[in-house]
Amino acid sequence: MLNLFGFGPILTLSNNNNVPATDKSSNPITACLLSAAFFGALGSSFIYGYNLSVVNAPALFIKAFYNTTWIERYGEPLAAETATLLWSVTVSIFAIGGLLGALAVSIILKVLGRKGTLLLNNIFAVIAALLLTLGERAKSFEMLIIGRLIIGVNSGIALSALPMYLGEITPRHIRGSIGQFNSILICLGVFMGQVLGLPELLGQESRWSYLFSFLALPAILQLCVLPFLPESPRYLLIERRDEAGAERAFQRFLGKKDVSQELEEVHAEARAQENLHTASVLQLLRSPGVRWQLITIIITMACYQLCGLNAIWYYTNGILREAGFAENIIPYITLSTGAIETLAAIISGLVIERIGRRPLLIFGFSAMAVFFSLLTVFLNFQERLSWMPYFSYISILAVIASFCSGPGGIPFVLTGELFEQSFRPAAFMIAGTVNWLSNFAVGLLFPFIQETLQSFAFLVFVVVCVLGAIYLFVVLPETKNKTFMDISKSFAKINKIPAPSPSNEMELVLSSKPDMNGRVQDIAKMESSF
């Protein structure tokens, strides 16, 4: 039987020209690392993806439940405006919960660590599952709305804590591939929501509440496995000063006894941040040494939401109807969107360490711009040519595949890579805030954009994708197979600061902390001791 929590390696990656042979042979993917990536993502990213799609199938049943409950309470049918408002709140409050989770995550990470935050987050998932499942039986639509808010908080915490955990436990030559577990499990969650929502399964009036019961399963599985896996060794060494614990964690994740090289790499990062506590958001915003990293993450995360993928779902069913597909088979055809999404994410995870983050991001946004342009053309000719809807649907699949090839997962990987340990929680808090605010903006504004521009609405997303690709081409350096210190050095020139080196790391740290004048002598002594 496979030992999920042991030391033994189970798989070695294929040759990578940028990784020395000694590194490849000594850093295979171990069962412990793979378990942390899979079960960490299962109880986090999977739940987020599942909630993106799970409300689509039972939408009519939920609205009918709202109306029935209203009649029983007040003796009259639910007014159309009130029904629209309740449904809009039910859908959009998920993003508000996500924003609340993103705002709280840096504090939780500081207190509980990466693994502890993920474990605590499962409580939100279980509570939300109970509220969403029992709301119908209790005849309370308020329970559904509160449940959606709480599962949003769960997703907001998960999308920050998980990428940070995966980035800190993984050797740099496979950091991108392991980080893509986040994207792959999001796509699998979306696909599972589509499958379980089919009429033959749980997409029926008598069963729709059980769609939400499923939320508890991945959370419980993570609770059963994650306690037996190590905490982030970087967190243990830099923030907890637990060198013995960090060494044991590295040994289990890497499957080898001698981890002196990995410990020294973390020590080098720790020396550059000695006496620097975890930075606040304000300190991050004021620090000139990470200014362009922060701008890059804000723009990349905004493009992640504003590139138009969410808007695709508004058109898919209508295009299939125009193509002549029967109404009863459309749910099965739309499964192809989830399948394509998952396949593209898996392929991206397999090639990211060969191709790199930067090319995949630029290609993804550029390809989305091309296929959104084609989709606009096809939509405008759809009523004139009977076969045109098929090309429209192919364009939709191409947009989805382009998104998942890079923009769908790499922004989360980059957020963990572009910042060193002390800035990382605050960076994820800012990235999460941008992500959820952009998500809310798309849901709020796209119906008005669609009403005004009709089929030309996708040209707005063409502009966003083109601008995003140009920015990344000009500013973003490649980060694959680089240490966090190396990545910081890559931004030194554009940040207009000296590149960090063993002799000036302390000076760089001091320049980013305006209130440390009284500690200069102590730090100088500590630096000389190394």
Buried (B, 14 or more C-beta within 10 A) or exposed (E): EEEBEBBEBBEEBEEBEEBEEEBBEBBBBBBBBBBBBBBBBBBBBBBBBBBBBBBBBBBEBBBBBBBBBBEEEEEEEBEEEEBEEBBEBBBBBBBBBBBBBBBBBBEBBBEBBBBBBBBBBBEBBBBBBBBBBBBBEEEBBEBBBBBBBBBBBBBBBBBBBBBBBBBBBBBBBBBBBBBBBBBBBBBBBBBBBBBBBBEEEBBBEEBBBBBBBBBBBBBBBBBEBBEEBBBBBBBBBBBEEBBEBBBBBBBBBBBBEEBEEBBEBBBBBBBBBBEBEBBBBEBBEBBEBBBBBBEBBBBBBBBBBBBBBBBBBEBBBBBBEBBEBEEEEBBBBBBBBBBBBBBBBBBBBBBBBBBBBBBBBBBBBBBBBBBBBBBBBBBBEBEEEEEBBBBBBBBBBBBBBBBBBBBBBBBBBBBBBBBBBBBBBBBBBBBBBBBBBBBBBBBEEBBEBBEEEEBBBBBBBBEBBBBBBEBBBEBBBBBBBBBBBEBBBBBBEBBEBBEBEEEBBBBBBBBBBEEBEEBEEEBEEBBEEE
